[in-house]
Amino acid sequence: MPRMIELKSIYKSFGKQQVLNGLNLLLEPGKIYSLVGGNGAGKTTLFNVITGFMKLDKGEIKLKGIRIDRLSPITINKMGVTRTFQDLRIITKLSVKENILLDIFCYSGHNKYFSPRFDCFIKPFSPSPKFPPIFLN
């Protein structure tokens, strides 16, 4: 199966606090994943290192076989990987879809992601056996 995102031996710490400790993860295209864990488990840190907002201490991240862990967040965004932030500064008069598209457009400078297929990414989601969660502890 082709690899969409591959993480190999990911390490990230803050001082003496090891947050990501040798994480290996393979995300395949066409599947939906959920990331579940308690406060401080490393969920946000994982998204930050994948999207380039934080640099790894050690390890390697690849997107479709291309190493991205040394790239800027803007470059990673232009490759199709983006994120939202926990501090929700959204425009309340816009729909969820419009807020996400605005974020993509502001970071990448284009709207190539606007298509009818985009709707499948923002439908309500709850984990099930068909969409197994990824647990961090």
DSSP file (Angstrom, degrees, kcal/mol; ACC not computed):
  #  RESIDUE AA STRUCTURE BP1 BP2  ACC     N-H-->O    O-->H-N    N-H-->O    O-->H-N    TCO  KAPPA ALPHA  PHI   PSI    X-CA   Y-CA   Z-CA
    1    1 A M              0   0    0      0, 0.0     0, 0.0     0, 0.0     0, 0.0   0.000 360.0 360.0 360.0 134.7    0.0    0.0    0.0
    2    2 A P        -     0   0    0      0, 0.0     2,-0.5     0, 0.0    62,-0.0  -0.298 360.0-121.4 -64.7 152.5    1.4    3.5   -0.8
    3    3 A R        -     0   0    0      1,-0.2    25,-0.2    25,-0.2    61,-0.2  -0.837  26.6-179.5-100.3 129.2    2.3    5.7    2.1
    4    4 A M  S    S+     0   0    0     23,-2.3    60,-2.6    -2,-0.5     2,-0.4   0.913  80.2   4.7 -85.6 -58.3    0.7    9.1    2.5
    5    5 A I  E     -AB  27  63A   0     22,-1.8    22,-3.2    58,-0.2     2,-0.4  -0.997  69.6-174.1-129.7 132.3    2.5   10.1    5.7
    6    6 A E  E     -AB  26  62A   0     56,-2.5    56,-2.7    -2,-0.4     2,-0.5  -0.992   4.4-168.1-129.8 127.8    5.3    8.1    7.3
    7    7 A L  E     -AB  25  61A   0     18,-3.2    18,-2.0    -2,-0.4     2,-0.5  -0.962   6.2-168.0-115.1 128.7    6.9    8.9   10.6
    8    8 A K  E     - B   0  60A   0     52,-2.7    52,-1.8    -2,-0.5    16,-0.2  -0.969  65.3 -26.5-123.0 120.6   10.1    7.1   11.6
    9    9 A S  E    S-     0   0A   0     -2,-0.5     2,-0.4    13,-0.3    15,-0.2   0.900  77.7-166.6  47.4  58.1   11.5    7.2   15.2
   10   10 A I  E     +A   23   0A   0     13,-2.5    13,-2.0    49,-0.2    12,-1.1  -0.631   9.7 179.9 -82.2 125.6   10.1   10.6   16.0
   11   11 A Y  E     +AB  21  58A   0     47,-2.7    46,-2.7    -2,-0.4    47,-1.4  -0.989   8.9 162.0-126.4 134.3   11.5   12.3   19.1
   12   12 A K  E     +A   20   0A   0      8,-2.1     7,-2.3    -2,-0.4     8,-2.2  -0.938   8.1 173.0-150.4 128.2   10.5   15.6   20.6
   13   13 A S  E     -A   18   0A   0     -2,-0.3     2,-0.5     5,-0.3     5,-0.2  -0.913  27.3-145.2-132.0 161.1   11.2   16.9   24.1
   14   14 A F  E >  S-A   17   0A   0      3,-2.6     3,-1.9    -2,-0.3     2,-0.3  -0.927  76.1 -51.6-124.3 101.9   10.8   20.2   26.0
   15   15 A G  T 3  S-     0   0    0     -2,-0.5    -2,-0.0     1,-0.3     0, 0.0  -0.549 124.6 -18.4  65.2-126.3   13.7   20.4   28.4
   16   16 A K  T 3  S+     0   0    0     -2,-0.3     2,-0.8    -3,-0.1    -1,-0.3   0.509 115.9 102.1 -88.2  -5.5   13.7   17.1   30.3
   17   17 A Q  E <   -A   14   0A   0     -3,-1.9    -3,-2.6     1,-0.0     2,-0.7  -0.713  61.8-154.6 -85.8 107.2   10.1   16.3   29.4
   18   18 A Q  E     +A   13   0A   0     -2,-0.8    -5,-0.3    -5,-0.2     3,-0.2  -0.729  21.2 169.5 -81.3 116.2   10.1   13.7   26.5
   19   19 A V  E    S+     0   0A   0     -7,-2.3     2,-0.5    -2,-0.7    -6,-0.2   0.879  70.1  30.4 -97.0 -48.8    6.8   14.2   24.7
   20   20 A L  E    S-A   12   0A   0     -8,-2.2    -8,-2.1    25,-0.1     2,-0.5  -0.969  73.0-174.2-113.2 123.0    7.3   12.0   21.5
   21   21 A N  E     -A   11   0A   0     -2,-0.5   -10,-0.2   -10,-0.2   -11,-0.1  -0.750  67.1 -38.2-126.7  83.1    9.6    9.1   22.2
   22   22 A G  E    S-     0   0A   0    -12,-1.1   -13,-0.3    -2,-0.5   -11,-0.2   0.819  79.0-176.0  74.5  31.9   10.5    7.0   19.2
   23   23 A L  E     -A   10   0A   0    -13,-2.0   -13,-2.5   -15,-0.1     2,-0.4  -0.418   8.6-171.9 -67.4 130.7    7.0    7.3   17.5
   24   24 A N  E     +     0   0A   0    -16,-0.2     2,-0.3   -15,-0.2   -16,-0.2  -0.989  13.4 164.1-121.0 133.3    6.6    5.3   14.3
   25   25 A L  E     -A    7   0A   0    -18,-2.0   -18,-3.2    -2,-0.4     2,-0.5  -0.990  22.5-163.8-153.6 138.5    3.4    5.8   12.3
   26   26 A L  E     -A    6   0A   0     -2,-0.3     2,-0.5   -20,-0.2   -20,-0.2  -0.983   7.3-167.8-126.9 119.7    2.2    5.0    8.8
   27   27 A L  E     -A    5   0A   0    -22,-3.2   -23,-2.3    -2,-0.5   -22,-1.8  -0.937  12.6-151.4-109.3 123.0   -0.9    6.7    7.4
   28   28 A E    >   -     0   0    0     -2,-0.5     3,-1.1   -25,-0.2   -25,-0.2  -0.651  23.2-102.3 -94.4 148.1   -2.3    5.3    4.2
   29   29 A P  T 3  S+     0   0    0      0, 0.0     3,-0.1     0, 0.0    -1,-0.1  -0.324 102.3  29.5 -66.2 150.0   -4.2    7.3    1.6
   30   30 A G  T 3  S+     0   0    0      1,-0.3     2,-0.3    -2,-0.0    -2,-0.0   0.499  98.3 104.6  82.7   3.9   -7.9    6.9    1.5
   31   31 A K    <   -     0   0    0     -3,-1.1     2,-0.5   100,-0.0    -1,-0.3  -0.847  61.7-138.0-116.8 154.6   -8.3    6.2    5.2
   32   32 A I        -     0   0    0     -2,-0.3     2,-0.3    98,-0.2    -4,-0.0  -0.943  22.9-172.5-112.0 131.8   -9.5    8.4    8.0
   33   33 A Y        -     0   0    0     -2,-0.5     2,-0.4    98,-0.1    98,-0.0  -0.869  11.6-153.0-120.8 153.8   -7.7    8.3   11.3
   34   34 A S  E     -d  133   0B   0     98,-0.8   100,-4.2    -2,-0.3     2,-0.5  -0.966  10.0-144.2-123.4 148.2   -8.4    9.8   14.7
   35   35 A L  E     -d  134   0B   0     -2,-0.4     2,-0.4    98,-0.2   100,-0.2  -0.954  23.3-178.1-113.9 119.3   -5.7   10.7   17.3
   36   36 A V  E     +d  135   0B   0     98,-3.2   100,-2.3    -2,-0.5     2,-0.3  -0.943  17.4 122.6-125.0 137.6   -6.8   10.2   20.9
   37   37 A G        -     0   0    0     -2,-0.4   100,-0.1    98,-0.2     3,-0.1  -0.907  51.7 -91.5 178.8 158.9   -5.0   10.8   24.1
   38   38 A G    >   -     0   0    0     98,-0.5     3,-2.0    -2,-0.3     5,-0.3  -0.103  64.8 -62.7 -71.8 174.1   -5.2   12.7   27.4
   39   39 A N  T 3  S+     0   0    0      1,-0.3    -1,-0.2     2,-0.1     0, 0.0  -0.380 126.6  17.6 -58.5 132.6   -3.8   16.2   28.1
   40   40 A G  T 3  S+     0   0    0     -3,-0.1    -1,-0.3    -2,-0.1    -2,-0.1   0.513  86.5 121.0  83.5   4.6   -0.1   16.2   27.7
   41   41 A A  S <  S-     0   0    0     -3,-2.0    96,-0.2    95,-0.1    -2,-0.1   0.716  86.8-103.5 -75.2 -20.1    0.0   13.0   25.7
   42   42 A G  S  > S+     0   0    0     -4,-0.2     4,-2.5    94,-0.1     5,-0.2   0.555  78.8 130.7 112.0  10.6    1.6   14.7   22.7
   43   43 A K  H  > S+     0   0    0     -5,-0.3     4,-2.0     2,-0.2     5,-0.2   0.957  80.8  40.0 -61.2 -52.4   -1.3   15.1   20.2
   44   44 A T  H  > S+     0   0    0      1,-0.2     4,-2.6     2,-0.2    -1,-0.2   0.897 114.3  54.2 -65.4 -40.1   -0.7   18.8   19.5
   45   45 A T  H  > S+     0   0    0      2,-0.2     4,-2.3     1,-0.2    -1,-0.2   0.908 106.6  52.6 -60.2 -41.4    3.1   18.3   19.5
   46   46 A L  H  X S+     0   0    0     -4,-2.5     4,-2.2     1,-0.2    -2,-0.2   0.934 111.1  45.7 -60.5 -46.5    2.7   15.6   16.8
   47   47 A F  H  X S+     0   0    0     -4,-2.0     4,-2.3     1,-0.2     6,-0.3   0.889 111.2  54.5 -63.3 -38.0    0.6   17.9   14.6
   48   48 A N  H  <>S+     0   0    0     -4,-2.6     6,-1.6     1,-0.2     5,-1.6   0.888 111.1  43.5 -64.2 -39.4    3.1   20.7   15.1
   49   49 A V  H ><5S+     0   0    0     -4,-2.3     3,-0.5     4,-0.2    -1,-0.2   0.878 113.3  51.3 -75.4 -35.5    6.1   18.5   14.0
   50   50 A I  H 3<5S+     0   0    0     -4,-2.2    -2,-0.2     1,-0.2    -1,-0.2   0.914 115.0  42.7 -64.2 -41.4    4.2   17.1   11.0
   51   51 A T  T 3<5S-     0   0    0     -4,-2.3    -1,-0.2    -5,-0.2    26,-0.2   0.450 115.8-113.5 -87.9  -0.1    3.2   20.5    9.8
   52   52 A G  T < 5S+     0   0    0     -3,-0.5    -3,-0.2    -4,-0.4    -4,-0.1   0.522  83.2 120.6  85.8   5.4    6.6   22.1   10.5
   53   53 A F  S   <S+     0   0    0     -5,-1.6     2,-0.3    -6,-0.3    -4,-0.2   0.700  82.5  31.5 -75.9 -17.8    5.6   24.4   13.3
   54   54 A M  S    S-     0   0    0     -6,-1.6     2,-0.3    -9,-0.1    -2,-0.3  -0.991  85.0-126.8-134.3 144.7    8.1   22.6   15.6
   55   55 A K        -     0   0    0     -2,-0.3    15,-0.1     1,-0.1    -6,-0.1  -0.683  27.9-115.8 -89.2 144.8   11.3   21.0   14.6
   56   56 A L        -     0   0    0     13,-0.4   -44,-0.2    -2,-0.3     3,-0.1  -0.373   4.1-145.1 -71.2 153.2   12.0   17.4   15.6
   57   57 A D  S    S-     0   0    0    -46,-2.7     2,-0.3     1,-0.4   -45,-0.2   0.816  85.8 -15.2 -78.9 -37.0   14.8   16.5   18.0
   58   58 A K  E    S+B   11   0A   0    -47,-1.4   -47,-2.7    -3,-0.0    -1,-0.4  -0.973  99.0  59.4-163.4 149.0   15.3   13.3   16.0
   59   59 A G  E     -     0   0A   0     -2,-0.3     2,-0.3   -49,-0.2   -50,-0.2  -0.706  63.2 -89.9 122.7-172.2   13.5   11.3   13.4
   60   60 A E  E     -B    8   0A   0    -52,-1.8   -52,-2.7    -2,-0.2     2,-0.4  -0.997  20.1-164.4-148.0 135.5   12.1   11.6    9.9
   61   61 A I  E     -B    7   0A   0     -2,-0.3     7,-2.8   -54,-0.2     8,-1.0  -0.988  12.5-172.4-122.9 129.5    8.7   12.5    8.4
   62   62 A K  E     -BC   6  67A   0    -56,-2.7   -56,-2.5    -2,-0.4     2,-0.5  -0.957  13.9-160.1-123.6 141.9    7.8   11.8    4.8
   63   63 A L  E >  S-BC   5  66A   0      3,-2.9     3,-2.2    -2,-0.4   -58,-0.2  -0.980  86.2 -20.7-117.2 115.8    4.9   12.8    2.7
   64   64 A K  T 3  S-     0   0    0    -60,-2.6    -1,-0.1    -2,-0.5   -60,-0.1   0.870 130.7 -49.9  50.2  41.0    4.3   10.6   -0.3
   65   65 A G  T 3  S+     0   0    0      1,-0.2     2,-0.5   -61,-0.2    -1,-0.3   0.354 115.5 115.8  85.2  -5.8    8.0    9.5    0.0
   66   66 A I  E <   -C   63   0A   0     -3,-2.2    -3,-2.9     2,-0.0     2,-0.3  -0.854  69.8-121.4-101.2 127.0    9.4   13.1    0.2
   67   67 A R  E     +C   62   0A   0     -2,-0.5    -5,-0.3    -5,-0.2     3,-0.1  -0.494  37.8 167.1 -68.4 126.7   11.1   14.1    3.4
   68   68 A I    >   +     0   0    0     -7,-2.8     3,-2.0    -2,-0.3    -6,-0.2   0.474  47.4  95.6-118.8  -6.4    9.3   17.1    4.9
   69   69 A D  T 3  S+     0   0    0     -8,-1.0   -13,-0.4     1,-0.3    -1,-0.1   0.590  89.3  48.4 -70.6  -6.8   10.6   17.4    8.4
   70   70 A R  T 3  S+     0   0    0     -9,-0.2    -1,-0.3   -15,-0.1     2,-0.2   0.315  95.4  97.4-108.2   6.6   13.2   20.0    7.3
   71   71 A L  S <  S-     0   0    0     -3,-2.0    -3,-0.1     1,-0.1     0, 0.0  -0.534  78.7-103.0 -95.2 161.1   10.8   22.2    5.4
   72   72 A S     >  -     0   0    0     -2,-0.2     4,-2.5     1,-0.1     5,-0.2  -0.398  31.9-111.6 -75.9 157.5    9.0   25.3    6.5
   73   73 A P  H  > S+     0   0    0      0, 0.0     4,-2.5     0, 0.0     5,-0.1   0.871 119.0  53.7 -56.3 -37.0    5.3   25.2    7.5
   74   74 A I  H  > S+     0   0    0      2,-0.2     4,-2.2     1,-0.2     5,-0.1   0.913 109.3  47.1 -66.1 -41.9    4.4   27.2    4.3
   75   75 A T  H  > S+     0   0    0      2,-0.2     4,-0.9     1,-0.2    -1,-0.2   0.914 112.9  48.9 -65.1 -42.8    6.2   24.8    2.1
   76   76 A I  H ><>S+     0   0    0     -4,-2.5     5,-1.8     1,-0.2     3,-0.6   0.899 110.2  52.8 -63.1 -40.4    4.5   21.8    3.8
   77   77 A N  H ><5S+     0   0    0     -4,-2.5     3,-2.1     1,-0.2    -2,-0.2   0.911 104.6  54.2 -60.7 -43.5    1.2   23.6    3.4
   78   78 A K  H 3<5S+     0   0    0     -4,-2.2    -1,-0.2     1,-0.3    -2,-0.2   0.724 102.1  59.4 -65.1 -19.9    1.7   24.1   -0.3
   79   79 A M  T <<5S-     0   0    0     -4,-0.9    -1,-0.3    -3,-0.6    -2,-0.2   0.492 130.4 -95.6 -84.6  -4.5    2.3   20.3   -0.5
   80   80 A G  T < 5S+     0   0    0     -3,-2.1     2,-0.6     1,-0.3    -3,-0.2   0.518  88.0 118.2 107.7   6.7   -1.2   19.8    0.9
   81   81 A V      < +     0   0    0     -5,-1.8    -1,-0.3    -8,-0.1     2,-0.3  -0.931  32.4 147.1-110.0 121.4   -0.7   19.4    4.7
   82   82 A T        -     0   0    0     -2,-0.6     2,-0.3    -3,-0.1    22,-0.0  -0.843  23.8-157.8-140.6 177.1   -2.3   22.0    6.9
   83   83 A R        -     0   0    0     -2,-0.3     2,-0.3   -32,-0.1    -2,-0.0  -0.960  14.5-128.2-150.6 164.8   -3.8   22.3   10.4
   84   84 A T        -     0   0    0     -2,-0.3     2,-0.3     4,-0.0     4,-0.1  -0.752  31.3-119.7-109.4 166.8   -6.1   24.3   12.5
   85   85 A F        -     0   0    0     -2,-0.3     4,-0.1     2,-0.2   -41,-0.0  -0.763  12.5-124.6-110.2 154.5   -5.2   25.7   15.9
   86   86 A Q  S    S+     0   0    0     -2,-0.3     2,-1.5     1,-0.2    -1,-0.1   0.814 101.2  78.4 -65.1 -30.0   -6.8   25.0   19.3
   87   87 A D  S    S-     0   0    0      1,-0.1     2,-1.3     2,-0.1    -2,-0.2  -0.660  86.1-148.6 -79.1  91.7   -7.2   28.8   19.7
   88   88 A L        +     0   0    0     -2,-1.5     2,-1.0     1,-0.1    -2,-0.1  -0.490  29.2 168.5 -75.8  96.1  -10.2   29.0   17.4
   89   89 A R        +     0   0    0     -2,-1.3     2,-0.2    -4,-0.1    -1,-0.1  -0.706  25.3 154.9-103.6  78.1  -10.1   32.4   15.8
   90   90 A I        -     0   0    0     -2,-1.0     2,-0.8     4,-0.0     3,-0.1  -0.608  53.1-110.8-104.1 163.9  -12.8   31.7   13.2
   91   91 A I    >   -     0   0    0     -2,-0.2     3,-2.1     4,-0.1     8,-0.1  -0.859  28.0-154.6 -93.8 110.0  -15.1   34.0   11.4
   92   92 A T  T 3  S+     0   0    0     -2,-0.8    -1,-0.1     1,-0.3     4,-0.0   0.713  88.9  59.9 -64.7 -22.4  -18.5   33.1   12.9
   93   93 A K  T 3  S+     0   0    0     -3,-0.1    -1,-0.3     2,-0.1     2,-0.3   0.569  95.9  78.4 -82.7  -6.1  -20.5   34.2    9.9
   94   94 A L  S <  S-     0   0    0     -3,-2.1     2,-0.0     1,-0.1    -4,-0.0  -0.692  84.8-114.1 -98.6 154.8  -18.7   31.6    7.7
   95   95 A S     >  -     0   0    0     -2,-0.3     4,-2.4     1,-0.1     5,-0.2  -0.270  34.0-102.3 -74.2 169.9  -19.4   27.9    7.6
   96   96 A V  H  > S+     0   0    0      1,-0.2     4,-2.3     2,-0.2     5,-0.2   0.933 125.6  50.8 -57.3 -46.4  -16.8   25.3    8.8
   97   97 A K  H  > S+     0   0    0      1,-0.2     4,-2.6     2,-0.2    -1,-0.2   0.915 110.0  48.7 -58.5 -45.4  -15.9   24.6    5.2
   98   98 A E  H  > S+     0   0    0      1,-0.2     4,-2.3     2,-0.2    -1,-0.2   0.880 110.2  51.4 -65.9 -38.3  -15.5   28.3    4.4
   99   99 A N  H  X S+     0   0    0     -4,-2.4     4,-2.0     2,-0.2    -1,-0.2   0.913 112.5  46.1 -64.0 -42.4  -13.2   28.9    7.5
  100  100 A I  H  X S+     0   0    0     -4,-2.3     4,-2.5     2,-0.2    -2,-0.2   0.924 113.0  49.3 -65.9 -44.3  -11.0   25.9    6.5
  101  101 A L  H  X S+     0   0    0     -4,-2.6     4,-2.8     1,-0.2    -1,-0.2   0.880 109.2  53.1 -63.5 -37.1  -10.8   27.1    2.9
  102  102 A L  H  X S+     0   0    0     -4,-2.3     4,-2.7     2,-0.2    -1,-0.2   0.917 109.4  48.8 -62.8 -42.9   -9.9   30.6    4.0
  103  103 A D  H  X S+     0   0    0     -4,-2.0     4,-2.0     2,-0.2     5,-0.2   0.931 112.6  47.6 -62.0 -46.5   -7.1   29.2    6.1
  104  104 A I  H  X S+     0   0    0     -4,-2.5     4,-2.7     1,-0.2     5,-0.4   0.929 113.8  47.8 -60.7 -45.5   -5.8   27.1    3.2
  105  105 A F  H  X S+     0   0    0     -4,-2.8     4,-2.6     1,-0.2    -2,-0.2   0.910 110.1  51.7 -63.9 -42.6   -6.0   30.1    0.8
  106  106 A C  H  < S+     0   0    0     -4,-2.7    -1,-0.2     1,-0.2    -2,-0.2   0.878 117.7  37.8 -63.5 -38.0   -4.2   32.4    3.3
  107  107 A Y  H  < S+     0   0    0     -4,-2.0    -2,-0.2    -5,-0.2    -1,-0.2   0.873 128.6  30.0 -81.4 -37.8   -1.3   30.1    3.8
  108  108 A S  H  < S-     0   0    0     -4,-2.7    -3,-0.2    -5,-0.2    -2,-0.2   0.704  92.7-131.7-100.4 -20.3   -0.9   28.7    0.2
  109  109 A G  S  < S+     0   0    0     -4,-2.6     2,-0.3    -5,-0.4    -4,-0.2   0.575  77.8  69.9  81.6   8.0   -2.1   31.6   -1.9
  110  110 A H  S    S-     0   0    0     -6,-0.4    -1,-0.2    -5,-0.1    -2,-0.2  -0.949  71.0-135.3-149.0 170.0   -4.4   29.5   -4.0
  111  111 A N    >   +     0   0    0     -2,-0.3     3,-1.9     1,-0.1    -6,-0.1  -0.162  53.0 133.4-121.5  40.0   -7.6   27.5   -3.8
  112  112 A K  T 3   +     0   0    0      1,-0.3    -1,-0.1    -7,-0.0    -7,-0.0   0.684  69.8  63.3 -64.8 -15.9   -6.8   24.3   -5.5
  113  113 A Y  T 3  S+     0   0    0     -3,-0.2     2,-0.9   -12,-0.1    -1,-0.3   0.514  74.8 105.9 -87.2  -3.1   -8.3   22.4   -2.7
  114  114 A F    <   +     0   0    0     -3,-1.9    -3,-0.1   -13,-0.1     3,-0.0  -0.666  47.6 119.2 -80.5 110.3  -11.8   23.8   -3.3
  115  115 A S  S >  S-     0   0    0     -2,-0.9     3,-1.7     1,-0.1     4,-0.4  -0.970  78.4 -97.6-160.0 163.9  -13.8   21.0   -4.9
  116  116 A P  G >  S+     0   0    0      0, 0.0     3,-1.1     0, 0.0     4,-0.3   0.811 120.3  64.6 -58.7 -28.4  -16.9   18.9   -4.3
  117  117 A R  G >  S+     0   0    0      1,-0.2     3,-1.3     2,-0.2     4,-0.3   0.730  84.2  76.1 -67.0 -21.1  -14.6   16.2   -2.8
  118  118 A F  G X  S+     0   0    0     -3,-1.7     3,-1.9     1,-0.3     4,-0.5   0.829  80.3  70.9 -58.7 -32.7  -13.6   18.6   -0.1
  119  119 A D  G X  S+     0   0    0     -3,-1.1     3,-1.2    -4,-0.4     4,-0.4   0.806  86.1  65.1 -56.3 -31.5  -16.9   18.0    1.7
  120  120 A C  G <  S+     0   0    0     -3,-1.3     3,-0.3    -4,-0.3    -1,-0.3   0.732  96.4  58.0 -66.9 -19.2  -15.9   14.4    2.6
  121  121 A F  G <  S+     0   0    0     -3,-1.9    -1,-0.3    -4,-0.3    -2,-0.2   0.648 108.6  42.3 -85.3 -14.5  -13.1   15.8    4.9
  122  122 A I  S <  S+     0   0    0     -3,-1.2    -1,-0.2    -4,-0.5    -2,-0.2   0.273  79.9 120.8-119.0  12.6  -15.4   17.9    7.1
  123  123 A K  S    S-     0   0    0     -4,-0.4    -3,-0.0    -3,-0.3     0, 0.0  -0.426  81.0 -82.3 -69.4 152.2  -18.4   15.6    7.7
  124  124 A P        -     0   0    0      0, 0.0     2,-0.4     0, 0.0    -1,-0.1  -0.273  55.8-162.6 -54.9 141.3  -19.0   14.7   11.3
  125  125 A F        +     0   0    0     -3,-0.1     0, 0.0     2,-0.0     0, 0.0  -0.990  20.6 174.5-134.6 135.2  -16.7   11.9   12.4
  126  126 A S        -     0   0    0     -2,-0.4     5,-0.1   -92,-0.0   -92,-0.0  -0.996  41.2-101.3-135.5 139.4  -16.7    9.5   15.3
  127  127 A P        +     0   0    0      0, 0.0   -94,-0.0     0, 0.0     3,-0.0  -0.208  48.4 161.6 -58.9 145.7  -14.3    6.7   15.7
  128  128 A S  B >   -E  131   0C   0      3,-1.0     3,-0.9     1,-0.0     0, 0.0  -0.916  57.7 -88.2-150.5 172.4  -15.4    3.2   14.8
  129  129 A P  T 3  S+     0   0    0      0, 0.0    -1,-0.0     0, 0.0     0, 0.0   0.831 128.8  56.4 -57.1 -29.5  -13.8   -0.1   13.9
  130  130 A K  T 3  S+     0   0    0      1,-0.3   -98,-0.2     2,-0.0     0, 0.0   0.825 116.5  35.3 -70.7 -30.4  -13.7    1.0   10.3
  131  131 A F  B <  S-E  128   0C   0     -3,-0.9    -3,-1.0    -5,-0.1    -1,-0.3  -0.750  88.1-159.3-122.9  81.7  -11.7    4.2   11.4
  132  132 A P        -     0   0    0      0, 0.0   -98,-0.8     0, 0.0     2,-0.1  -0.348  14.1-125.1 -69.1 138.5   -9.4    3.1   14.2
  133  133 A P  E     -d   34   0B   0      0, 0.0     2,-0.6     0, 0.0   -98,-0.2  -0.416  12.6-130.5 -76.3 156.6   -8.1    5.8   16.5
  134  134 A I  E     -d   35   0B   0   -100,-4.2   -98,-3.2    -2,-0.1     2,-0.4  -0.950  26.2-150.3-105.4 121.8   -4.4    6.3   17.1
  135  135 A F  E     -d   36   0B   0     -2,-0.6     2,-0.4  -100,-0.2   -98,-0.2  -0.777  13.1-170.7 -99.7 136.2   -3.7    6.5   20.9
  136  136 A L              0   0    0   -100,-2.3   -98,-0.5    -2,-0.4   -95,-0.1  -0.967 360.0 360.0-117.0 139.4   -0.9    8.4   22.5
  137  137 A N              0   0    0     -2,-0.4    -1,-0.1   -96,-0.2   -95,-0.1   0.357 360.0 360.0-137.8 360.0   -0.1    8.1   26.2
